[in-house]
Amino acid sequence: MITLFETKKVAFILAFVAHAVFFVLMDPDYYLHLMTGKYIVEHYSLPTVDVFSYTMIGQPWYLHEWLFEVLVYCVYILAGETGVVLWMSGLGVLAFYITFNAGILDENRNYRAILFALLLFVFYEAFIKPRPQIITFLCYAIFLFVIFDFKYRNTLRFSIALPPLMVVWVNSHGAYILGIAVLCLFIVCEYLSRLMSNENKWRDKKLHRLTIIAVITVLASSINPYFIKHWMFPFTLMNSQAMSYIVEWHSPKYADLFDRAYLLLIALFIIHYIYLKKRPDLTELVIPGSVMILSFFAARHIPLAILTMLPFALATSGRGYEIKNILPASVEYLFKDRYRLSRSHDIGRKEYLINGALLFIYLPDGSENNDF
């Protein structure tokens, strides 16, 4: 008998092969990263000023992605562009596979989880490019796996990997700050949940250990060429005028089919939460909600939102729903029942929540040319 474990391995191997076959090395930053890595390897040092462009030569250069650039150049030297393609596809699919496993709490249940994951992969794979964000996807996925391990499996088996992983992340991409933010936000939510409950679980020794590991992880982020000055770089970059000219830092434009489909995905995730028999706790609301809000303000955060929604949707899907007729077999009955109630009664509290959620999703996009 084929197990879920074997099935998901085959499914993700096929996803990797399909993505690698159709993956094209077309990105405006790819060759800059490649040549920068070449310069670092050949000179055994990081350039402190611009050494490539004609108009900006000699200007100060803050090289915060140097490790990724060295790695991509080494892969290119060893295996050529085919190797870069396989490496990028492999890291991207591996990140998605890790988050999928984070949310699977029962290996013997529900093969539909794989189909759901592959549906989300269609949205996610568009962001797998030869850029340092690929390191962020993988590191972020591992951070999520660790906190899911703690929350749903009551173990810290891989938490010791977070500090060394942060050293890699902080030297590869500026989004390392999101890993720190999610880890700290998770710990705060867990402490608050324990304080608000009647049980005295806030004294949980494992949570204290995770807190210590989080502190070490934050300190590990100072292991970079710029030391603690690097902590301010992501905020300086996001507040710079250049961000207004970079499309991926703009909010999604819902006139595009892809962005509308993503909006529908958000709505389905919220509806899933609203109809759960057991309500989501503080952590299950705050973590995915925060990342989804980030994706409303910058399209580059959409893949991180997808990586976050996937395990939370899977982990909570086993709780069942409050109404039986939400199942596809009873869709007709559901609409007839709602129509009958609407003629004599107000809509239910769940529908109020859905309407409010949809309104909240729509409002953050403040573009003047919104055709949605």
C-alpha positions in Angstrom: 0.0 0.0 0.0 1.4 3.4 -1.0 1.6 5.7 2.0 1.0 9.5 2.1 4.8 9.9 2.7 5.7 8.1 -0.6 2.9 9.9 -2.5 4.0 13.4 -1.5 7.6 12.6 -2.4 6.6 11.5 -5.9 4.4 14.6 -6.3 7.1 17.0 -5.3 9.7 15.3 -7.3 7.4 15.7 -10.4 6.9 19.3 -9.4 10.6 19.9 -9.3 11.2 18.2 -12.7 8.4 20.2 -14.3 9.6 23.5 -12.9 13.3 22.8 -13.9 12.3 21.8 -17.4 10.4 25.1 -18.1 12.6 27.3 -15.9 14.3 30.1 -17.8 17.2 32.2 -16.5 15.6 35.5 -17.3 15.9 38.1 -14.5 17.4 41.6 -14.6 19.5 41.0 -11.5 20.8 37.5 -12.3 24.0 38.5 -14.2 24.8 41.2 -11.7 24.7 38.6 -8.9 26.8 36.3 -11.0 29.5 38.8 -11.8 29.6 40.1 -8.2 30.2 36.5 -7.0 32.9 36.2 -9.6 34.6 39.4 -8.3 34.4 38.2 -4.7 35.9 34.8 -5.5 38.7 36.2 -7.6 39.6 39.0 -5.2 38.9 37.2 -1.9 37.2 40.3 -0.6 33.9 42.2 -0.8 33.9 45.3 -2.9 33.0 48.4 -0.8 32.4 50.7 -3.8 30.7 50.2 -7.2 33.1 48.5 -9.6 30.8 47.7 -12.5 28.7 50.6 -13.6 30.1 53.6 -15.5 28.0 56.4 -14.0 28.2 55.2 -10.4 31.7 53.8 -10.3 33.4 54.5 -7.0 30.1 55.1 -5.1 29.7 53.2 -1.8 28.2 49.7 -2.2 26.4 47.9 0.6 26.8 44.3 -0.4 24.2 42.5 1.8 23.7 39.5 -0.6 27.3 38.5 -1.0 26.9 34.9 0.2 24.2 34.1 -2.3 26.3 35.7 -5.1 29.3 33.5 -4.2 27.2 30.4 -4.1 25.5 31.1 -7.5 28.9 31.8 -9.1 30.3 28.6 -7.7 27.4 26.6 -9.0 27.8 28.2 -12.4 31.5 27.4 -12.5 30.9 23.7 -11.5 27.8 23.0 -13.6 27.0 25.9 -15.9 23.6 27.4 -16.3 22.0 24.0 -16.2 23.3 23.6 -12.7 22.0 27.0 -11.7 18.6 26.1 -13.0 18.5 22.8 -11.1 19.8 24.6 -8.0 17.2 27.3 -8.1 14.3 24.9 -8.8 15.5 22.5 -6.2 15.7 25.2 -3.4 12.3 26.6 -4.4 10.5 23.3 -4.4 12.3 22.2 -1.2 11.1 25.2 0.6 7.5 24.5 -0.4 8.0 20.8 0.5 9.2 21.7 4.0 6.2 24.0 4.7 3.9 21.2 3.4 5.4 18.8 5.8 5.1 21.3 8.6 1.3 21.4 8.3 0.8 17.6 7.9 -0.1 16.4 11.4 -1.4 13.0 10.4 0.5 10.9 7.7 -2.4 8.5 7.4 -5.0 11.1 6.6 -6.3 13.0 3.6 -4.6 12.7 0.2 -6.5 15.8 -0.8 -3.8 17.8 1.0 -1.4 17.0 -1.8 -3.8 18.3 -4.4 -4.3 21.5 -2.4 -0.6 22.0 -2.0 0.0 21.6 -5.7 -2.7 24.1 -6.4 -0.9 26.6 -4.2 2.4 25.7 -5.9 1.0 27.1 -9.1 0.9 30.5 -7.5 4.2 30.1 -5.7 6.4 28.7 -8.5 6.1 32.0 -10.5 8.4 33.6 -7.8 11.2 31.0 -8.1 13.9 33.0 -9.9 17.7 33.2 -9.9 17.7 35.8 -7.1 18.7 35.8 -3.4 14.9 35.6 -2.4 15.3 31.9 -3.0 17.4 31.6 0.1 14.7 33.5 2.0 12.1 31.0 0.8 14.1 28.1 2.1 15.2 29.7 5.4 11.7 31.0 6.1 10.2 27.5 5.4 12.6 26.0 8.0 11.7 28.7 10.5 8.0 27.8 10.0 8.7 24.1 10.3 10.4 24.7 13.7 7.5 26.7 15.1 5.0 24.1 13.8 7.1 21.4 15.4 6.8 23.1 18.7 3.1 24.1 18.5 1.6 20.9 17.1 4.1 18.2 17.8 5.5 19.6 21.1 9.1 19.1 20.2 12.1 21.4 19.5 14.1 18.7 17.6 15.4 21.1 14.8 15.3 24.4 16.8 19.1 24.3 17.3 19.5 24.8 13.6 18.0 28.3 13.7 21.1 30.3 14.8 23.5 28.9 12.2 20.7 29.1 9.6 20.4 32.8 10.5 24.1 33.3 9.7 23.5 32.0 6.2 20.3 34.0 5.8 21.6 37.4 7.0 24.5 37.2 4.5 22.3 36.2 1.6 19.2 38.4 1.7 17.8 41.4 3.6 14.5 39.6 4.3 16.2 37.7 7.2 14.4 40.3 9.3 11.1 38.5 8.5 12.4 35.3 10.0 13.3 37.1 13.2 9.9 38.9 13.2 7.9 35.7 12.7 9.8 33.8 15.4 9.4 36.5 17.9 5.8 37.1 17.1 5.1 33.4 17.5 6.7 33.3 20.9 4.8 36.4 22.1 1.5 34.9 20.8 2.2 31.6 22.6 3.0 33.4 25.9 -0.2 35.5 25.6 -2.3 32.4 24.8 -1.0 30.7 27.9 -1.5 33.8 30.1 -5.1 34.1 28.9 -5.9 30.5 29.4 -7.0 29.1 32.8 -4.1 26.6 32.8 -0.6 27.6 33.9 1.0 26.6 30.7 3.0 29.8 30.3 5.6 28.1 32.5 6.3 25.6 29.7 10.0 24.9 29.8 10.1 24.2 26.1 8.7 27.6 25.3 11.4 29.2 27.5 14.0 27.2 25.6 12.6 28.4 22.3 12.8 31.9 23.7 16.5 31.5 24.5 17.1 30.0 21.0 15.3 33.1 19.5 17.6 35.4 21.4 20.7 33.5 20.2 19.2 33.6 16.6 18.9 37.4 16.8 22.5 37.7 18.1 23.6 35.4 15.2 22.2 37.9 12.7 25.1 40.2 13.8 27.6 37.8 12.2 28.0 39.6 8.9 30.5 42.0 7.4 28.7 45.1 8.7 27.9 43.8 12.3 24.9 45.4 14.0 24.8 48.2 11.4 23.2 45.6 9.2 20.1 45.4 11.4 19.0 48.8 10.1 19.6 48.1 6.5 16.3 46.4 5.6 14.4 49.4 7.1 16.7 51.9 5.3 16.2 50.1 2.0 12.4 50.0 2.4 12.2 53.7 3.1 14.5 54.7 0.3 13.1 56.6 -2.7 14.2 53.8 -5.1 11.5 51.5 -3.7 8.8 53.6 -5.4 10.3 52.6 -8.8 10.6 48.8 -8.2 7.4 47.1 -9.3 7.7 44.2 -6.9 7.6 46.6 -4.0 4.2 48.0 -5.2 0.9 46.5 -3.9 -0.7 43.9 -6.2 -2.8 45.3 -9.0 -6.1 43.4 -9.0 -6.7 44.2 -12.7 -4.3 41.4 -13.4 -5.7 37.8 -13.5 -2.9 36.5 -11.3 -3.5 39.0 -8.6 -7.3 38.4 -8.7 -6.7 34.7 -8.3 -4.4 35.4 -5.4 -7.2 37.5 -3.8 -9.6 34.6 -4.2 -7.0 32.4 -2.5 -6.9 34.8 0.5 -10.7 34.8 0.6 -10.9 31.0 0.6 -8.3 30.8 3.4 -10.4 33.3 5.5 -13.6 31.3 4.8 -11.8 28.1 5.9 -10.9 29.8 9.2 -14.4 31.3 9.8 -16.2 27.9 9.5 -13.8 25.8 11.5 -15.5 24.0 14.4 -12.6 24.8 16.7 -11.7 28.5 16.5 -8.1 29.4 15.5 -6.1 30.5 18.4 -4.1 33.8 18.7 -1.0 32.4 16.9 -3.0 30.9 14.1 -4.6 34.3 13.5 -1.7 36.6 13.9 1.1 34.8 12.0 -0.7 34.2 8.7 -2.7 37.4 9.0 0.5 39.5 9.4 2.2 38.0 6.4 -1.0 38.3 4.3 -1.2 42.0 5.2 2.4 42.4 4.1 1.5 40.9 0.7 -1.2 43.5 0.2 1.4 46.3 0.4 4.2 44.6 -1.6 3.8 41.9 -4.3 7.2 40.4 -3.4 5.7 39.1 -0.2 3.0 37.0 -1.9 5.2 33.8 -2.0 5.9 34.2 1.7 2.2 34.5 2.4 1.6 31.3 0.4 4.3 29.5 2.3 2.6 30.7 5.5 -1.0 29.9 4.5 -0.2 26.3 3.3 0.9 24.8 6.7 -1.7 26.7 8.7 -4.5 25.6 6.4 -3.3 22.0 6.5 -2.8 21.9 10.3 -6.3 23.2 11.0 -8.1 21.3 8.3 -8.6 18.2 10.5 -10.9 20.1 12.9 -14.0 19.9 10.7 -16.5 22.7 9.9 -19.4 24.0 11.8 -21.9 23.5 9.0 -22.2 20.2 7.2 -23.7 21.7 4.1 -20.5 23.6 3.2 -19.4 20.4 1.5 -19.7 20.3 -2.3 -22.4 17.7 -2.2 -24.7 20.0 -0.4 -24.0 23.3 -2.2 -27.5 23.5 -3.7 -29.1 23.0 -0.3 -26.8 25.6 1.2 -27.9 28.3 -1.3 -31.6 27.4 -1.0 -31.3 27.5 2.8 -29.6 30.9 2.7 -32.1 32.3 0.3 -35.0 31.2 2.5 -33.4 32.7 5.6 -32.6 36.0 3.8 -36.3 36.6 3.2 -37.2 36.5 6.9 -34.1 36.7 9.0 -30.8 38.6 9.1 -27.6 36.8 7.8 -25.7 34.8 10.3 -22.6 35.9 12.2 -20.3 33.8 10.0 -21.5 35.7 6.9 -20.9 39.0 8.7 -17.3 37.8 9.3 -16.9 36.9 5.6 -18.2 40.2 4.4 -15.9 42.0 6.8 -13.0 40.0 5.7 -13.7 40.6 2.0 -14.0 44.3 2.7 -10.7 44.3 4.6 -8.9 42.4 1.7 -10.1 44.9 -0.9 -9.4 48.2 1.0 -5.6 48.0 1.3 -5.1 48.5 -2.4 -5.2 52.2 -2.8 -4.3 52.4 -6.5 -6.3 54.9 -8.6 -6.5 52.6 -11.6 -7.9 49.6 -9.8 -10.4 47.9 -12.1 -11.5 45.2 -9.7 
